[in-house]
Every structure is written in C-alpha cells, then in structure tokens.
Amino acid sequence: MLDVRLVREQTEMVERALAARGGTVSLREVLAADADRRALLQEAEELKAQRNRASEAIGQAKRRGETPEAELARMREVSERIRALDARVKEADARLQALALELPNLPHASVPVGVTAEDNVEVRRWGTLRRFGFEPRQHFELGEALGLLDFDRASKIAKSRFVVLWGAAARLSRALAQFMLDLHTREHGFTEVWVPHLVNAETVTGVGLLPKFEEQLFKTIEPEAGRALYLIPTAEVSVTALHGGEILAESALPKRYCAFTPCYRREAGTYGQDTKGMIRHHQFDKVELVKVTTPAQSYDELESLVRAAETVLQRLELPYRVVALCTGDMGFQSAKTYDLEVWLPGQARYREISSCSNCEAFQARRLELKYRPAGGGKVEYCHTLNGSGLAVGRTLIAVFENYQEVDGSVTIPEALRPYMGGLDRIAAGG
C-alpha cells in the first residue's frame, strides 16, 4: 500500500509513476477521501480539546460550590457531536483504506519503462544451448511416452490443468525440492520454515492480493464461523506475513526464509494459454525465498536473491537468461522485478521459472511490519522481497526437455543423482 501522505504531497509524481504501469491514473477519489477524513478528524479533535477545557472549568466551578447547568448541557451536546464525528471518521478511514488498497506499487527509478513483455530488458544469459541430433520433444510428449506424466487421470479425479506424476517423475519432483532447500539453507543462509497453506483474508490483503486478485485465488469457507480461508498461491503469502504487526530490531535484519509448499492458482483469465503440459496448472510445488530487510539493504538483497535462484539453474546446468521487467509487466506489489527464464528446447524458447521482486515498503505498510533503527529514533517500515527458488514443476519440465535423449529417455543431472539414489537415467517403465 502506498503512503497516503506521499500521494497527497507528491500527487503529480505518483500519477506519472502509476501511469508508467499502463493507462491513465487519477488520484482524485483518493485525495477527496483523504481530505474528507482529515476535515472530520480536525473537527473532532477541536471539539475534544474544547470539551477538555470545559471539563476543567466545570470541575473548578463545582469545587467553588457552583452548579454550571448551562455549561454541562452544552458539553453533553458536544459529546454527542464527538461521538457522531468519531463514527464518521471511522467510515472515512475505511473508504480511504479501500481506495488505497487498489493502488499498485510505484516502480523503482531503475525499472525500464514499457507496456508489455516485449519491452522487458535482457540483463544476461548463462549456459550453452544444447545441439540435438534429433527434433527435441516437449515435456508432455516425453512424459506421456515414458508413462510418467498422466493428465487424463488427473482430469478425471479433479479437472483440467492438473497432473499425476508416476514413479521416477514423482521422485524427481521430490528430489528437485530437496536439492533446492539444501542449496538455499546450506549455501545462501536461508532459514527453512514450514507454514500454513490456508490463510485468512487479513493475511492475503496484507501481501497485496486482496481485494485486487480475488478471482485468481481458491478459497474455502469455514461452516461454523462463515470465515473465508484462502489456499496460498505461493508461500510468499504465509512467509511474508510471519512478522506482521511486529517491530523488529535493525540488528536482526535482513531475515532470509525459504519454504517448500504446494501452490494453488485458479489461473483466471488464461483460458487457451498453455493448455497442454504442466506450464500453467492449478496446483504446483515451489520453493519460495522471502527476505525482510531495511530500506538501505533491500536492493543489494534483491541482487543476491536473484543470484541464489540462478545458482539452482547453474548447478543443474540449465541454460537461462535474466530479464528486468518493464513498468507495464511488473506485478501489482513490486517496485522492481527480475524474471529468470529457462531454455526449453521442445518449445525453442525461454520460459519464466522464477520471478524475484523487491516490494519495498508496499507489503510492510499493509502488514504493519516495522523495525527499530539501531541508533534510535522512530520505527520505520521494513522492505520485503520474494522470489522463486525455484518453481519445482517448471524445473522438472526443463530437466525433461534439456536432458532428453533420442530414444525418449531422460538423463538425470549430476547434481540430482544423490537425491535419486544414484539413478542416472529415466527410461520407459521408470
């Protein structure tokens, strides 16, 4: 959430920054709601000050043995007026909050200006694209031929955009997750956490997904309380909210967490996109990386977050590129985002496998997540960062396509063989 004072004091700058994300942006409603709230608040505070002065005068009069009936009657009217104003201030707060929650984050000055993914800027590439002596197949063709990826049975027991992994594919998925967790905890200083997969509306609002993206979420309703609980679309939701409402010591920052969870997304608005295979599913596994930092640390920590995700691809020897997203292609919460895109020879294109973002104070302001500076002074909002380290299903796809052989088998990357019991190849019947 944006600082309303910033919107009020630097309106033109905020409008320009938001317009860079695409379309025309007007802050008129937000400013009007803010002005109404401040006017009501000022009137209420003036009446409260008046009441306090009158109460002192009434007390002095009573001590002199006087009974100031007229003043007492007037103060009763003032108290009624204050109660009414307090109720209106509460309503104005709610309206201003609702409008502010609809505003996306401001892009950082270093973010390239653009409208679509075509305007994203490639930062670097890593790895050499393999030259095949045959026409490489896509992962779903390989997986179905090996009897390891089963989309039909998944559709039967659930619906489309689900998959059943059989045998070696299920084991490979588990191996990938374990490999990623070990790498991030042992080499990159992340603390592993296990978090709820169902979270309340306050948590989802706190990280910026409600009210804007409710159609993308699966949710369930508790019969007893009638309260909604949302299935997490990423562990970012649960992990980022861990310290919501807390004031952390600056000396304790940055905090670096990783979590392995299933993720659930309705993929609303993607009808007809990636209908074959595992690219865009309703349920998938992911190792998520989350950081909580001071503002001074956050952009250095963003770069190290990207490097941590890159290390996974490098150890698996999967070619990839790093792309800086333009203003029009960034997520709602992000101030700056890098995407890692892995090469898929079956599609002959790079596809996103990780998105690493600095949300600055956007989520922290919603979550009331603050820190106390080491040198003293008032508490400040933290910065929060998140990134995939990596999406397990898409990494499995990349392994299948990059390590496929002419006979349809798949070679296991050396880094994963200790996690596969020494298995070096997946063949039919695996």
PERA-V506039 format. One record per pair of residues at least 24 apart in sequence whose C-alpha atoms are under 10 Angstrom apart, sorted by the first residue. I is the first residue (numbers start at 1). J is the second residue. If there is no record, write none. Layout:
i = [I;I]
j = [J;J]
This chain:
i = [1;1;1;1;1;1;1;1;1;1;1;1;1;1;1;1;1;1;1;1;1;2;2;2;2;2;2;2;2;2;2;2;2;3;3;3;3;4;4;4;4;4;4;5;5;7;7;7;8;8;8;13;14;14;14;15;16;17;17;17;17;17;17;17;18;18;18;18;18;18;18;19;19;19;20;20;20;20;20;20;20;20;20;21;21;21;21;21;21;21;21;21;21;21;21;21;21;21;22;22;22;22;22;22;22;23;23;25;27;27;27;29;29;29;29;30;30;30;30;30;30;30;31;31;31;32;33;33;33;33;33;33;33;33;34;34;34;34;34;34;34;35;35;36;36;36;36;36;37;37;37;37;37;37;37;37;37;38;38;38;39;40;40;40;40;40;40;40;41;41;41;41;41;41;41;42;42;43;43;43;43;44;44;44;44;44;44;44;44;44;44;45;45;45;46;47;47;47;47;47;47;48;48;48;48;50;50;51;51;51;51;51;97;98;101;101;101;101;101;101;101;101;102;102;102;102;102;102;103;103;103;103;104;104;104;104;104;104;104;104;104;105;105;105;105;105;105;105;105;105;105;105;105;105;106;106;106;106;106;106;106;106;106;107;107;107;107;107;107;107;107;107;107;107;107;107;108;108;108;108;108;108;108;108;109;109;109;110;110;110;110;110;111;111;111;111;111;111;111;111;111;111;112;112;112;112;112;112;113;113;113;113;113;114;114;114;114;114;114;115;115;115;115;115;115;116;116;116;116;116;116;117;117;117;117;117;117;117;117;118;118;118;119;119;119;119;119;119;120;120;120;120;120;120;120;120;120;120;121;121;121;121;121;121;122;122;122;122;122;122;122;122;123;123;123;123;123;123;124;124;124;124;124;124;125;125;125;125;125;125;125;125;126;126;126;126;126;126;126;126;126;126;127;127;127;127;127;127;127;127;128;128;128;128;128;129;129;129;129;129;129;129;130;130;130;130;130;130;131;131;132;132;132;132;132;133;133;134;134;135;135;135;136;136;136;136;136;136;136;136;136;136;136;136;137;137;137;137;137;137;137;137;137;137;137;137;138;138;138;138;138;138;138;138;138;138;138;138;138;139;139;139;139;139;139;139;139;139;139;139;139;139;139;139;139;139;140;140;140;140;140;140;140;140;141;141;141;141;141;142;142;142;142;142;142;142;142;142;142;143;143;143;143;143;143;143;143;143;143;144;144;145;145;145;145;145;146;146;146;146;146;146;146;146;147;147;147;147;148;148;148;148;148;149;149;150;151;151;151;159;160;160;160;160;161;161;161;161;161;161;161;161;161;161;161;161;162;162;162;162;162;162;162;163;163;163;163;163;163;166;166;167;167;167;168;168;168;168;168;168;168;168;169;169;169;169;170;171;171;171;172;172;172;172;172;172;172;172;172;172;173;173;173;173;173;173;173;174;174;174;174;175;175;175;175;175;175;175;175;176;176;176;176;176;176;176;176;176;176;176;176;176;176;177;177;177;177;177;177;177;177;177;177;177;177;177;178;178;178;178;179;179;179;179;179;179;180;180;180;180;180;180;180;180;180;180;180;180;180;180;181;181;181;181;181;181;181;181;183;183;183;183;183;183;184;184;184;184;184;184;184;184;184;184;185;185;185;187;187;188;188;188;188;188;188;188;189;189;189;189;189;190;190;190;190;190;190;190;190;190;191;191;191;191;191;191;191;192;192;192;192;192;192;192;192;193;193;193;193;193;193;194;194;194;194;194;194;194;195;195;195;195;195;195;195;195;196;196;196;196;196;196;196;197;197;197;197;197;197;197;197;197;197;197;197;197;198;198;198;198;198;198;198;198;199;199;199;199;199;199;199;199;200;200;200;200;200;200;200;201;201;201;201;202;202;202;202;203;203;203;203;203;203;203;203;203;203;204;204;204;204;204;204;204;204;204;205;205;205;205;206;206;206;206;206;206;206;206;206;206;206;206;207;207;207;207;207;207;207;207;207;207;207;207;207;207;207;207;208;208;208;208;208;208;208;208;208;208;209;209;209;209;209;212;213;213;214;214;215;215;215;215;215;216;216;216;216;216;216;216;217;217;217;217;217;217;218;218;218;218;218;219;230;231;231;231;231;232;232;232;232;232;233;233;233;233;233;233;233;233;233;233;234;234;234;234;234;234;234;234;234;234;234;234;234;234;234;235;235;235;235;235;235;235;235;235;235;235;235;235;235;236;236;236;236;236;236;236;236;236;236;236;237;237;239;239;239;239;239;239;240;240;240;240;240;240;240;240;240;240;240;241;241;241;241;241;241;241;242;242;243;243;243;243;243;243;244;244;244;244;244;244;244;244;245;245;245;245;245;245;245;246;246;246;246;246;247;247;247;247;247;247;247;247;247;248;248;248;248;248;248;248;248;248;248;248;249;249;249;249;249;249;250;250;250;250;250;250;250;250;250;250;250;250;251;251;251;251;251;252;252;252;252;252;253;253;253;253;253;253;253;254;254;254;254;254;254;254;254;254;254;255;255;255;255;255;255;256;256;256;256;256;256;256;256;256;257;257;257;257;257;257;258;258;258;258;258;258;258;258;258;259;259;259;259;259;259;259;260;260;260;260;260;260;260;260;260;261;261;261;261;261;262;262;262;262;263;263;277;278;278;278;278;279;279;279;279;279;279;280;280;281;283;284;284;284;284;285;285;285;285;285;286;286;286;286;286;286;286;286;286;287;287;287;287;287;287;288;288;288;288;288;288;288;288;289;289;289;289;289;289;289;290;290;290;290;290;290;290;290;290;291;291;291;291;291;291;292;292;292;292;292;292;292;292;292;292;292;292;293;293;293;293;293;293;293;293;293;294;294;294;294;294;294;294;294;294;294;294;295;295;295;295;295;295;295;296;296;297;297;298;298;298;298;298;298;298;299;299;299;299;299;299;301;301;301;302;302;302;302;302;302;302;302;302;302;302;303;303;303;303;305;305;305;305;305;305;305;305;305;306;306;306;306;306;306;306;306;306;306;306;306;307;307;308;308;308;308;309;309;309;309;309;309;309;309;309;310;310;310;310;310;311;312;312;312;312;313;313;313;313;313;313;313;313;314;315;315;315;315;316;316;316;316;316;316;316;316;317;317;317;317;317;317;318;318;318;318;318;318;318;318;318;319;319;319;319;319;320;320;320;320;320;321;321;321;322;322;322;323;323;324;324;325;325;330;330;331;331;331;332;332;333;333;333;333;333;333;333;334;334;334;334;334;334;334;334;334;335;335;335;335;335;336;336;337;337;337;338;339;339;340;340;340;342;342;342;342;342;343;343;343;344;344;344;344;344;344;344;345;345;345;345;345;345;346;346;346;346;346;346;347;351;351;352;352;353;353;353;353;353;353;353;353;353;353;354;354;354;354;354;354;354;355;355;355;355;355;355;356;356;356;356;356;357;357;357;357;357;358;358;358;358;358;359;359;359;359;360;360;361;400]
j = [97;100;101;102;103;104;105;106;205;206;207;208;333;359;361;362;363;364;365;366;367;100;101;102;103;104;105;106;361;362;363;365;366;100;361;362;365;30;31;34;96;97;100;31;34;31;34;100;32;34;35;106;105;106;107;106;106;105;106;107;108;109;113;327;103;104;105;106;107;327;328;106;327;328;106;107;112;113;114;115;326;327;328;104;105;106;107;113;114;115;116;326;327;328;329;330;331;332;113;114;115;116;327;328;329;115;328;103;99;100;103;95;96;99;100;95;96;97;98;99;100;103;96;99;100;96;92;93;94;95;96;97;99;100;92;93;95;96;97;99;100;92;96;88;89;92;93;96;88;89;90;91;92;93;94;95;96;89;92;93;89;85;86;87;88;89;90;92;82;85;86;88;89;90;92;85;89;81;82;85;86;78;79;81;82;83;84;85;86;88;89;82;85;86;82;75;78;79;81;82;85;78;79;81;82;75;78;75;76;78;79;82;366;211;205;206;208;209;210;211;212;366;208;209;210;211;212;332;208;212;332;333;208;212;330;331;332;333;334;335;362;208;330;331;332;333;334;335;336;359;360;361;362;363;327;332;333;334;335;336;359;360;362;326;327;328;330;332;333;334;335;336;337;358;359;360;327;334;335;336;337;358;359;360;327;335;336;324;326;327;335;336;324;325;326;327;328;330;335;336;337;338;324;325;326;327;328;336;325;326;327;328;329;325;326;327;328;329;330;325;326;327;328;329;330;325;326;327;328;329;330;323;324;325;326;327;328;329;330;325;326;329;324;325;326;327;328;329;323;324;325;326;327;328;329;330;338;339;322;323;324;325;326;338;321;322;323;324;325;338;339;340;321;322;323;324;338;339;320;321;322;323;324;340;319;320;321;322;323;340;341;342;310;313;314;317;318;319;320;321;322;342;313;314;317;318;319;320;321;343;317;318;319;320;343;318;319;320;343;344;345;402;318;319;343;345;402;403;345;402;345;402;404;405;406;405;406;405;406;345;346;406;344;345;346;347;348;401;402;403;404;405;406;408;344;345;346;347;348;400;401;402;404;405;406;408;276;277;344;345;346;347;348;397;398;400;401;402;404;276;277;278;279;344;345;346;347;394;396;397;398;399;400;401;402;404;276;277;278;279;346;397;400;401;276;277;346;401;408;346;397;400;401;404;405;408;409;410;428;169;277;397;400;401;408;409;410;427;428;277;428;408;409;427;428;429;408;409;410;426;427;428;429;430;427;428;429;430;426;427;428;429;430;277;278;277;276;277;278;282;275;276;281;282;266;267;274;275;276;277;278;279;280;281;282;283;277;278;280;281;282;283;284;277;278;281;282;283;284;429;430;426;429;430;420;423;425;426;427;428;429;430;396;400;426;430;396;419;420;421;392;393;396;399;412;416;417;419;420;426;285;392;393;394;395;396;397;285;392;419;420;392;396;416;417;418;419;420;421;286;287;312;316;390;391;392;393;395;396;415;416;419;420;259;260;261;285;286;287;389;390;391;392;393;395;419;260;287;416;419;312;315;415;416;418;419;258;260;286;287;288;308;309;311;312;313;389;390;391;392;258;259;260;287;288;289;389;390;308;309;311;312;315;389;256;257;258;287;289;308;309;311;312;389;256;257;258;308;311;256;304;305;307;308;309;311;255;256;257;258;308;255;256;257;258;259;289;290;291;308;255;256;257;258;259;289;290;256;257;258;259;260;287;288;289;235;239;257;258;259;260;235;238;239;258;259;260;261;235;237;238;239;242;259;260;261;231;232;235;237;238;239;261;229;230;231;232;233;234;235;237;238;261;262;263;264;228;229;230;231;232;233;237;238;228;229;230;231;232;237;238;241;227;228;229;230;231;232;238;227;228;229;230;229;241;366;367;229;230;237;238;240;241;242;244;366;367;229;230;231;232;233;237;238;241;367;237;363;366;367;237;240;241;244;362;363;364;365;366;367;368;369;236;237;238;239;240;241;244;333;359;362;363;364;365;366;367;384;237;332;333;334;359;362;363;364;366;367;233;237;332;333;363;332;268;332;266;268;265;266;267;268;269;264;265;266;267;268;269;282;264;265;266;267;268;282;264;265;266;267;282;264;264;262;263;264;265;261;262;263;264;265;261;262;263;264;265;266;282;283;284;286;259;260;261;262;263;264;265;284;285;286;287;288;387;388;391;259;260;261;262;263;285;286;287;288;289;290;386;387;388;261;287;288;289;290;291;384;385;386;387;388;290;386;288;289;290;291;292;386;289;290;291;292;363;364;367;369;384;385;386;363;364;366;367;368;369;384;367;369;292;364;367;368;369;370;363;364;365;366;367;368;369;370;364;365;366;367;368;369;370;367;368;369;370;371;368;369;370;371;372;379;380;381;382;292;293;369;370;371;372;373;379;380;381;382;370;371;372;373;374;379;293;294;370;371;372;373;374;375;376;379;380;382;294;371;372;373;374;292;293;294;371;374;291;292;293;294;297;371;382;291;292;293;294;297;298;301;382;383;384;290;291;292;293;294;384;289;290;291;292;293;301;305;385;386;288;289;290;291;292;386;287;288;289;290;291;386;387;388;389;286;287;288;289;290;388;389;285;286;287;288;289;389;390;391;392;285;286;287;288;392;286;287;391;392;287;391;397;393;394;396;397;351;352;353;393;394;397;393;394;393;393;391;392;393;394;390;391;392;393;394;354;388;389;390;391;392;393;394;395;387;388;389;390;391;392;354;356;386;387;388;389;390;391;356;385;386;387;388;389;390;356;357;358;384;385;386;387;388;389;358;383;384;385;386;387;358;360;361;364;369;370;371;382;383;384;385;386;360;361;370;371;381;382;383;384;385;360;361;370;371;372;373;380;381;382;383;384;360;361;380;381;382;383;384;382;383;382;383;358;359;360;382;383;384;385;336;357;358;360;383;385;358;384;385;336;337;338;356;357;358;359;384;385;386;387;338;356;357;358;338;356;357;358;385;386;387;388;389;337;338;339;340;354;355;356;357;386;387;388;389;356;389;387;388;389;390;340;353;354;355;356;387;388;389;390;340;341;354;389;390;389;389;390;395;415;340;341;342;353;389;390;395;398;415;413;414;415;416;395;398;399;412;413;414;415;416;399;402;403;413;414;415;342;343;344;395;398;399;402;403;413;343;344;350;398;402;344;350;351;352;353;350;351;352;352;354;355;352;355;355;356;355;357;355;357;355;357;359;359;362;357;358;359;360;361;362;363;358;359;360;361;362;363;384;385;386;359;360;361;362;385;360;385;385;386;387;387;387;388;387;388;390;394;395;397;398;402;398;401;402;394;397;398;399;400;401;402;398;400;401;402;403;404;397;398;400;401;402;404;401;394;398;391;394;388;389;390;391;392;393;394;395;397;398;387;388;389;390;391;394;395;386;387;388;389;390;391;385;386;387;388;389;384;385;386;387;388;383;384;385;386;387;383;384;385;386;384;385;385;426]
